[in-house]
Amino acid sequence: MARKDARSDAKFVLFDVIYENGMRTSNRKVPSDDLGGLDGDEPARAFVEDQDRRIAEKSGNPRGPIKSMARAKRQ
């Protein structure tokens, strides 16, 4: 099987998110264009919170507040 080109995911940065209730989600995709500059990774929190809001509206299952976020480690 052909290997996936690593550059194809360069448009996204993956984050592991831990919520205040202890729930954890891994590999949340955030567009790399939204990151960097003086704010660093802080815009990723707003992006993930917006995703969570949209998911909650559709599913009726809200997620709690985010406790912490960190870039996922490359494997």
N, C-alpha and C positions, 0 to 999 in steps of 0.2 A: 504494500500500500504506500502511496506517495506521502511524503511528509508535508505538513501544512507549512506554508511560507510564513515565517515569524513576522514579516513586515505587514501581513494582511491584518493583524490585530493592532497595528501601531496607531490606529485611529481611536482606540479606547485604552483606558487605564482601569485595571481591576482593583476593587476595594473589598475588604472584609468589614462587615458592619456588625456591631454589637449594640443591641437595644437595652434600655434600662430594665426591662423585664427579664433579661438574661438570654433572650432569643438571639441567634446569630445567623447572618446570611453571608455567604461567601461569593466572591467573584462577581460583585455588582459592577456592571460596565458603566463607565463615565466617559463621555467624549473628551479626548485629550485636548481639544481646542478650548474647552471650558476651564482648563487648569493652567497653572503657571503664573507668571507675573509676580506682583508683590504679594498676592493672596496665597500663593502656593496651592496646596490641596484643599483649602477651605471651601472653594466653590463646589467641590464634590459633595459636601454635606447638603447644600441647598438642592443640588440635582437629585440626590437620592431621596431626600424628603419629598420633593415634588413627585417623583416616581411612586413613592409610598402612598401619597395622597390620591393619585389617580387610580392606583390598584385598589385602595380601600373604597373608593367611590363605586368601582365596578363590582367588587366582591362583597362589600359590606363588612369586611374584616379589617379594621384599622390596626396598624402597627403602632407600637409605643414610640416614645421619643428615643432618638439615637443617643447612646451613651458614649461610644467611641467609634472611630473609623481609622483604618490603616490600609496602606497599599498591600494587596495580596502578594505573597512571595512567589516568584517565578519558579516553576518546577522544571 
